């Protein structure tokens, strides 16, 4: 079956939904592809908040820009940083117009938090579930909009380019163009053809590539893998941010996130003997940037042979703690941990991807008529490490830029009429699901053991060799099989794992989130 739209949005987080709302407001007809439901996205799990300069009495754009550059280890694209920081207040106002409610103090002013790496209080939040508040508000706005058609339980298999029209496409092909995507309808197991004047990747992150992650398990890097297979540019994949403080509770996948805002509030990291240890690693102590804190915790765990450390907030006022972190309090209490009296067991977990599909200041990828927004994109904002709470504001600022650009571009674009249907002739459904599930576990183990917080040439080479076997097996299975979501996700996490490894091997230095024992110092410090 063929579907024709002005805009095809793949993904339903803050980036995809805000883009859809803006182009729909301009009269465009939008299809939104959701691999599960409209509500399930990385955005929902973002606890901390949204970074934006709002208190001009003490804060300014230059401070926020400088904090971002420092956190990114000076690898951030300054033009991208300035774009996000200076456009943030306007996008905050738009989120509020869509129904998002940020917490305020007794004076009616924003109740601003401070997180690691920020020199000022500039984090807007909604208790400790800011992402859920934003997600629900945008979901309601999308559902009310007659120009947006939502396709739940649909899975994008591949984007459509000249390759599907019989033309040979390589990474040197100068005019690769996206005409839409082949999308699996899980209800009837049919692959439909969605044609669009403009396609937008908003598929989120890659956390499910790792065994331990704070991301929902749908975060399998689908958009990045599709664009890579279509010969698009992907960069900075070595910069995987591990959140330092995921709740340690063996068996939970994904791991429950203990927001960085808790350390901004005054929580202190301690080892299992109850001793503080961050003074050994950074003068900013528990408020150091995430990469430093994650490596410090990893070091302490390896030094003492422990599976976790503690986050201690027991010295703070109990009622104030419950007020600021109600969801964390309830979650821990359900496990027998009263955070007002007991220290919280925590350990690092894969959390955020700073790299992704390379885009320009308008969100355009290297493939014509294909944009990327949100975590799956690489705008250059984060550089070597994301500054806390910069991701949600990046998503809406770049969604706004992409929408403005796309609204003008669609006026001169006609839908391609000669795109063939998906060809699965001679294929059958995979006979044994165990082949897929076991391969997925192997990918998770390879990435976690060899391509984690601390890396080495030997570990990366070993990971490469093991992943190559899984790649060959999976590609052969894909060619013989009708596509299923599980098989496609496996294929995607293998592609993503390869990109992380390859780009980690190419960076012969420790920089930002990429730390290797073979090159422990940045090039400019040698």
C-alpha positions in Angstrom: 0.0 0.0 0.0 1.2 3.5 -0.8 0.7 6.6 1.5 1.4 10.1 0.3 2.3 13.0 2.6 4.0 16.3 2.7 6.0 15.3 5.7 7.0 11.9 7.1 8.2 12.1 10.7 9.8 8.9 12.1 9.7 9.0 15.9 7.5 10.6 18.5 9.6 12.3 21.1 9.9 16.0 21.8 11.8 16.7 18.6 9.5 14.8 16.2 6.2 16.0 17.8 7.3 19.7 18.0 8.4 19.5 14.3 5.1 17.9 13.3 3.0 20.5 15.2 4.9 23.4 13.5 4.6 22.1 9.9 1.0 21.1 10.5 0.2 24.6 11.7 1.5 25.8 8.3 -1.0 23.5 6.6 1.2 20.5 5.8 -0.1 17.0 5.9 2.0 14.9 8.3 2.5 11.2 8.9 4.0 10.3 12.3 5.5 6.8 12.6 5.7 5.3 16.1 7.3 1.9 16.6 5.1 1.4 19.7 2.7 4.1 20.9 2.8 7.9 20.6 3.5 8.1 24.3 6.6 5.9 24.5 9.8 7.9 23.7 13.1 8.8 25.4 11.6 12.2 26.2 9.2 10.6 28.7 12.2 9.3 30.8 14.0 12.7 31.0 13.8 13.6 34.7 16.1 16.6 35.1 14.7 19.4 33.1 15.4 21.9 30.3 18.3 24.4 30.3 17.5 28.0 29.4 18.7 31.4 30.5 15.7 33.0 32.2 17.0 34.7 35.3 18.8 37.7 33.7 19.7 39.2 37.0 22.5 36.6 37.5 22.7 34.6 34.3 23.3 35.4 30.6 23.8 33.7 27.3 27.6 33.9 27.4 27.7 32.0 30.6 25.5 29.2 29.2 27.6 29.1 26.0 30.8 28.9 28.0 29.5 26.1 30.2 28.4 24.1 27.1 31.8 24.6 25.4 33.7 23.4 28.6 31.5 20.4 29.0 31.9 19.5 25.4 35.7 19.6 25.9 35.9 22.4 23.3 34.8 20.0 20.5 31.4 21.7 20.3 30.5 23.7 17.2 30.2 27.2 18.6 27.6 28.2 16.0 25.4 25.4 17.1 25.9 26.2 20.7 25.0 29.9 20.2 22.0 28.9 18.1 20.5 26.7 20.9 21.3 29.0 23.8 20.1 32.2 22.2 16.9 30.6 20.8 16.1 28.7 24.0 13.8 31.3 25.8 11.5 31.5 22.7 11.1 27.8 22.6 10.4 27.6 26.3 7.5 30.0 25.7 6.2 27.8 22.9 6.3 24.7 25.2 4.3 26.6 27.7 1.8 27.6 25.0 1.4 23.9 24.2 0.5 23.2 27.8 3.8 22.4 29.5 3.8 23.5 33.2 7.2 24.2 34.7 7.5 24.5 38.5 7.5 27.9 40.1 8.4 29.3 43.5 6.3 31.2 46.0 7.0 34.4 44.1 5.6 33.0 40.8 9.1 32.8 39.3 10.6 29.6 37.7 11.9 27.3 40.4 15.3 26.9 38.7 17.7 24.0 39.5 21.4 23.8 39.0 23.1 20.7 37.6 26.7 19.5 37.1 28.7 21.7 34.7 26.4 24.7 35.0 27.7 27.8 36.8 24.2 29.2 37.4 20.7 28.0 38.3 19.0 27.7 34.9 17.2 24.3 34.8 13.5 24.6 34.4 11.7 21.4 35.6 8.4 19.8 36.5 9.2 18.0 39.8 11.4 15.1 38.8 9.5 14.0 35.7 10.0 16.9 33.3 10.1 14.7 30.3 6.8 13.0 31.1 5.2 16.4 31.5 6.5 17.6 28.1 5.6 14.3 26.4 2.0 14.3 27.7 1.5 17.9 26.7 2.7 17.4 23.2 0.8 14.1 22.8 -2.4 15.9 23.5 -1.5 18.7 21.1 -0.7 16.2 18.3 -3.9 14.2 18.9 -5.9 17.4 18.5 -4.3 18.4 15.2 -6.3 17.2 12.2 -3.2 17.6 9.9 -1.3 14.9 11.7 -1.9 11.2 11.2 -0.3 8.9 13.8 0.7 5.4 12.8 1.3 3.4 16.0 3.0 0.0 16.0 4.6 0.8 12.7 8.4 0.3 12.2 10.5 2.1 9.6 12.6 -0.6 7.9 14.6 1.6 5.4 14.5 5.1 3.9 13.8 5.2 0.2 16.6 6.6 -2.1 17.7 6.2 -5.7 19.1 2.9 -4.5 15.6 1.5 -4.6 15.1 2.8 -8.1 18.0 0.8 -9.5 20.8 3.4 -9.2 24.1 2.5 -7.6 24.6 4.8 -4.5 27.9 5.2 -2.7 29.1 7.6 0.0 30.6 9.6 -2.8 27.3 10.0 -4.6 26.7 13.8 -4.6 22.9 13.8 -4.9 21.4 11.1 -2.7 17.8 12.0 -2.2 15.2 10.6 0.3 11.7 10.0 -1.1 10.1 8.5 2.1 10.4 5.2 3.8 9.4 1.5 3.7 7.4 0.9 6.9 6.3 -2.3 8.5 2.8 -2.5 9.8 3.1 -4.9 12.7 -0.6 -5.6 12.8 -0.8 -7.2 9.3 3.0 -7.8 8.9 2.9 -5.9 5.6 5.6 -3.4 4.5 3.9 -0.3 3.2 5.4 2.5 1.1 5.3 6.0 2.7 6.2 8.7 0.1 6.9 12.2 1.4 8.3 15.5 0.1 10.3 15.8 3.3 11.3 13.0 5.7 12.4 13.7 9.3 14.4 11.3 11.5 13.5 11.7 15.2 14.2 8.2 16.4 16.0 9.0 19.6 19.1 7.3 21.0 21.0 4.0 21.2 21.0 3.0 24.8 19.5 -0.5 24.1 22.8 -1.3 22.4 24.2 -1.7 26.0 23.1 -4.2 28.7 22.6 -1.5 31.3 20.8 1.6 30.1 18.4 4.3 31.4 16.8 4.4 27.9 13.6 2.6 27.0 14.4 -0.6 25.2 13.0 0.8 21.9 16.2 3.0 21.8 17.9 0.8 19.2 19.4 3.5 17.0 17.0 2.8 14.1 17.3 6.2 12.4 21.0 6.3 12.6 21.3 2.8 11.2 18.9 3.5 8.3 20.8 6.7 7.3 24.1 5.0 7.5 22.9 2.2 5.3 21.6 4.8 2.9 25.2 6.3 2.7 24.4 9.3 4.8 27.0 11.0 7.1 27.1 9.9 10.7 29.7 11.3 13.2 30.9 11.5 16.8 29.4 8.1 17.7 32.3 7.4 20.1 30.8 9.9 22.5 28.4 7.8 24.5 27.3 9.5 27.8 26.9 7.1 30.7 24.7 8.6 33.4 26.7 8.3 36.6 23.7 7.6 38.9 21.3 5.0 37.7 19.5 3.1 40.5 21.4 -0.1 41.1 18.8 -2.9 41.2 20.0 -6.0 39.4 17.5 -7.3 36.8 16.0 -4.0 36.0 16.2 -3.1 32.3 16.0 -0.2 31.7 17.6 1.1 34.8 15.7 3.7 36.8 17.4 7.1 36.5 18.4 9.1 39.6 18.5 12.6 38.1 21.5 14.8 38.2 19.3 17.5 39.8 19.6 15.5 43.0 23.3 16.2 43.1 22.6 19.8 42.3 20.2 19.7 45.3 23.0 18.6 47.6 23.3 14.8 47.4 26.8 13.5 47.8 28.5 10.4 46.3 30.1 7.9 48.8 31.7 4.5 48.6 30.3 1.4 50.4 32.2 2.4 53.5 30.3 5.7 53.6 33.3 7.8 52.6 33.2 10.6 50.1 35.5 10.1 47.1 35.0 12.7 44.4 37.7 15.0 46.0 40.2 12.5 44.5 38.9 13.2 41.0 37.7 16.7 40.5 37.5 20.0 42.6 33.8 20.3 41.7 33.2 17.1 43.6 29.7 15.6 43.0 28.9 18.5 40.7 31.6 17.7 38.1 30.4 17.0 34.5 28.9 13.5 34.0 31.9 11.9 32.2 34.2 12.7 35.1 31.7 11.5 37.7 30.9 8.3 35.7 34.6 7.5 35.3 35.2 8.3 39.0 32.4 5.9 40.1 33.7 3.2 37.6 37.2 3.6 39.1 35.9 3.3 42.7 33.9 0.2 41.8 36.9 -1.5 40.2 39.2 -0.4 43.0 37.1 -2.0 45.7 35.5 -4.7 43.7 32.0 -3.4 44.2 28.9 -3.3 41.9 27.8 0.1 43.0 28.4 3.2 45.1 26.0 5.3 47.1 24.3 8.7 46.6 23.5 10.2 50.0 20.8 12.8 50.4 19.9 11.9 54.0 21.4 15.2 55.4 18.8 17.3 53.5 15.4 18.2 54.9 13.2 15.1 54.4 10.0 16.9 53.4 11.9 19.1 51.0 13.5 16.0 49.4 10.1 14.3 49.0 8.7 17.5 47.4 11.5 17.9 44.9 11.9 14.2 44.0 8.5 12.5 44.5 8.9 9.8 41.8 12.4 8.9 42.9 11.2 8.7 46.5 8.3 6.4 45.6 10.4 4.2 43.3 13.1 3.7 46.0 10.6 3.2 48.7 9.0 0.4 46.6 12.4 -1.4 46.9 12.7 -0.8 50.6 14.9 2.3 50.4 13.8 5.4 52.2 16.0 8.1 50.6 15.4 10.5 53.5 17.0 7.9 55.8 19.0 5.5 53.5 21.7 6.0 51.0 20.7 5.2 47.4 22.8 2.5 45.6 23.8 3.8 42.2 26.0 2.7 39.2 26.6 4.2 35.7 24.4 3.3 32.8 24.4 4.1 29.1 22.3 7.2 28.9 22.8 9.6 25.9 24.4 9.7 22.5 26.2 12.9 21.6 26.9 11.9 18.0 24.5 10.7 15.3 23.3 11.8 11.9 25.3 14.8 10.9 23.1 17.9 10.3 23.6 21.6 9.5 22.1 24.6 11.4 18.7 23.9 9.8 18.7 20.2 10.7 19.4 19.1 7.1 21.3 15.8 6.8 23.8 15.0 4.0 20.9 13.3 2.1 18.6 15.7 0.3 15.1 16.1 1.7 16.1 14.2 4.9 16.3 16.1 8.2 17.3 14.7 11.6 16.3 16.2 15.0 16.7 15.2 18.6 19.1 12.6 20.0 19.6 10.7 16.7 21.1 13.9 15.2 24.5 15.4 15.6 24.2 19.1 15.5 27.6 19.8 17.0 26.1 21.2 20.2 27.4 18.6 22.6 30.9 18.0 21.2 32.6 15.5 23.4 30.1 15.5 26.2 26.5 16.8 26.7 26.0 19.5 29.3 23.1 18.4 31.6 19.6 19.3 30.4 20.8 20.7 27.1 19.3 17.9 25.1 15.6 18.7 25.4 16.2 22.4 24.5 18.4 21.3 21.5 15.5 19.1 20.3 12.9 21.9 20.2 15.3 24.6 18.8 16.4 22.4 16.0 12.9 21.1 15.3 11.9 24.7 15.0 14.8 25.5 12.6 14.1 22.3 10.5 10.3 23.1 10.4 11.0 26.7 9.1 13.3 25.4 6.4 11.1 22.4 5.4 8.0 24.6 5.1 9.7 26.6 2.4 11.3 23.6 0.7 8.1 21.5 0.2 6.6 24.2 -2.0 8.9 23.2 -4.9 8.9 19.4 -4.4 6.7 16.8 -6.1 6.3 13.3 -4.8 8.2 10.6 -6.7 5.7 8.3 -8.5 8.0 5.5 -9.7 9.0 4.1 -6.3 8.5 0.3 -6.3 6.8 -1.6 -3.5 8.9 -3.5 -0.9 10.1 -6.7 -2.5 10.1 -9.7 -0.1 9.5 -12.4 -2.7 11.1 -15.7 -1.8 11.4 -14.9 1.9 9.8 -16.4 5.0 9.4 -15.5 8.6 12.4 -16.4 10.8 11.9 -19.9 12.2 13.6 -19.5 15.5 13.3 -16.3 17.5 16.0 -17.6 19.8 18.6 -16.8 17.1 17.5 -13.1 17.2 17.2 -12.8 21.0 20.5 -14.5 21.7 22.3 -12.4 19.1 20.9 -9.3 20.7 22.2 -10.4 24.1 25.7 -11.0 22.6 25.7 -7.5 21.1 24.8 -6.0 24.5 27.6 -7.9 26.2 30.2 -7.0 23.6 29.4 -3.3 23.8 29.2 -3.3 27.6 32.4 -5.2 28.3 34.6 -3.7 25.5 33.1 -0.4 24.4 32.0 1.1 27.8 33.2 3.9 30.0 36.9 3.0 29.7 38.2 1.6 26.4 41.5 0.3 24.9 42.7 -0.7 21.5 42.7 -4.3 22.5 39.1 -4.2 23.8 37.9 -2.4 20.7 39.6 -4.8 18.3 38.2 -7.8 20.2 34.7 -6.2 20.0 35.1 -5.6 16.3 36.0 -9.2 15.6 33.1 -10.6 17.6 30.6 -8.1 16.2 31.6 -8.9 12.6 30.5 -12.5 13.0 27.1 -11.3 14.3 26.8 -8.9 11.4 27.4 -11.5 8.8 24.9 -13.9 10.4 22.2 -11.2 10.8 22.5 -9.9 7.2 22.1 -13.4 5.8 19.1 -13.9 8.0 17.6 -10.6 6.9 18.0 -11.4 3.2 16.2 -14.7 3.7 13.4 -13.4 6.0 10.3 -11.2 5.9 11.2 -8.2 8.1 10.0 -8.2 11.7 10.6 -5.5 14.2 12.9 -7.8 16.3 15.1 -8.7 13.3 15.3 -5.1 12.1 16.2 -3.9 15.6 19.0 -6.5 15.9 20.3 -5.3 12.5 20.2 -1.7 13.7 22.0 -2.2 17.0 24.8 -4.1 15.1 25.1 -1.2 12.7 25.2 1.3 15.6 27.7 -0.9 17.6 30.0 -0.9 14.5 29.8 2.9 14.2 30.6 3.4 17.8 33.6 1.0 17.6 34.9 2.4 14.3 34.8 6.0 15.4 36.3 5.1 18.8 39.2 3.4 17.1 39.7 6.4 14.8 40.0 8.8 17.8 43.6 8.4 19.0 43.1 10.4 22.2 41.0 10.6 25.3 38.5 13.4 24.9 35.2 14.1 26.4 33.2 10.9 26.9 35.7 8.8 25.0 38.4 7.5 27.4 41.1 5.0 26.3 43.9 3.7 28.4 46.2 3.7 25.3 45.8 7.5 24.8 45.0 8.8 28.3 45.7 12.5 27.5 44.1 14.8 24.9 46.4 15.6 21.9 46.8 19.2 23.0 48.1 18.1 26.4 50.8 15.7 25.2 
